Amino acid sequence: MAISATLPGPWLTGWLVFRWSSRRKWVRWCAIAFEAVAVGSNLILSTIDGERGWRLIDLGTILPLAIVITLLTPSAARWFDR
């Protein structure tokens, strides 16, 4: 159930970042904040639902976390500084 709530986030973020006409720093930081909230909400919902265990980290957590890690790389910072 938690996957369906957070899964549209990465697609929406990717679409917004690539459709945005500027590469300003605040666009990058807003995308990072949005995905961090998606990761946090998925972990909180999993804890509340009592699904803690080996299945805690699923697609709803891995995909936004991968996007956050990718946006924090130096190459992404250079791309947004153009």
Secondary structure, DSSP 8 states (H G I E B T S, - for coil): -HHHHHTHHHHHHHHHHHH-S---HHHHHHHHHHHHHHHHHHHHHHHHTT--SGGGS-HHHHHHHHHHHHHTSHHHHHHHT-
